[in-house]
Amino acid sequence: MANDRGSDEFEEIRILGLETPEDVIEPGRSVFGGESASSEELPHWTEEPAEKSQNDDLWSEIDQKPKWSDEVLIDHESQQPVGDLDEATAAIFFDEELPESDPFSGEFNPPVIPPEETKIEELPPIFKPTSQPSTQAQSSQSRSMSKALATGVTLGAVFLAVCMIGAIATLVFSTVLLVFAGSEFFLAARRAGYQPATLLGMASIAALNLGAYWRFESAIPLILALTVTFTLLWYLTGVDRNMPIANTSITLFGVGYIGLLGCFIGLMLNDENGIGMLLAAVLITVGYDTGGLLVGRLIGRTPLSSVSPNKTMEGLLGGMAISFLTGVIVVGQITPFGQDPGDLGTAFVLGLVGALAAPLGDLCESMLKRDLGIKDMGSVLPGHGGFLDRFDALLFVLPATYFTARLLNLFAT
C-alpha cells in the first residue's frame, strides 16, 4: 500500500457537493457551496427564499410526475395479479372496455328467444250450474254413495243379527262400538295437541254402558265420580303433567260425550222392551241420515251452518221429515215397542222427538271436528268415516228415546 496507518496522508474522498478535488472543507461551511452558516442567518420558514440556490437544479432532474399504467413496465410489482379476477371485474379494475353482456355496462341486451306458440287454455266459467256437475264429480259421488250404501247395509245386517241373538250380545256389540268411537275421539284430540288419558277414558266408557245394564241408573254417578278422581290422579302422579286442566277436561268431556250418552243403550237393554226401543232409536237415526243425504244431494242449495258447510237447509228438513215418517210408519208397527201393535200416537211422539234430536247430534259432532281441525273422526268405515261419524246423531237420539219411553210408560218394569 502507498499509505500506512501512521502517516498523515489520507486517500482522497469525493463528497457530494464539491465541484473539484481541490475544494477544501472548512468547518461551518456547507458542502453545497456558499459561505459558512455562522456568517449568514437563515430565513424564517414562512418566508420565500431570497435567492435560488444553485443546487436546486439537482432536484429538478428527478421526475415526480405520476405515470399511467401503460408507462409502467410489465414486470413491475404493481402489474402482478393479486388474485383470480373474472373478466368483468378485471375490465373495471384495469379500465378496459366492458363486455356487452356485463350488467354494469349500462346497457341491457337480453337474449333473443324465438317466440313459441302459447296455447291459451280455456278457463272454466266462474258460475257453473249446480244441476250439471262434471263427469268426474258425478263418478266420485257415485262411488262415495255406493261405498256408504254398502257399509250401511252391512252394519244394519250385523246389528239386526246381534239383536236377534239377545240383549247380552247387543250389549257387548254396542260396548265395543262405543269404545272404538271413544278411541277415535281421544286420538283426534291428541293430534290436535291435547294429551288425554286415553286408556282411562276408554275404560270409563265401557264401564258406563256395562254398569248401566247391570246396576241400572245408580251405577252412572258412581262411575262418573271414579272417572273424575282417577283422571286427576292420572296427571297428579306424573303420568302426564302437561296442561292438567285442559287434558283433564278433554278426557272427562270424551267420557261424558260418548260414554254418558251411549250408556242409555245399557239402560234400555235392562228392560224387556229394550231391544225394541233401541231398534226404534236406530231406525229414526238412519232415517234422518239417509233422508238428509239424499235430499241434500238432490235439491240442497241453502247452506245450513258454518260449522258444517256441506250441509244444507233442504237436507236438514228432508232428513227430519224422513226421520219422522220412519218413526210413525215403521216404528209404530214394531212389537214390543208400544203397548199395542200399530200405536200411531206413541210412534208420532217418538218420531217427532227423534227428528229434533238427530240433527242436533249431527251438528254438534261437526262443531267438534271443526274445532279439532279434522274432516272425519276416523276412516274405518268406507263412505262414512269413523264409528263416531256414523253414530253422532244416535248419541242424541238415545237419551231422547229413553226419556220419551219413560214418559209414555213404555217400559215393562
Helices and strands as residue ranges (DSSP letters): H 56-60, G 69-71, G 77-79, H 87-93, G 103-105, H 135-165, H 167-191, H 198-215, G 216-218, H 219-236, H 244-254, I 255-260, H 261-262, H 264-269, H 274-299, E 303-305, E 308-312, H 313-325, I 326-330, G 331-333, H 344-372, H 387-390, H 392-407
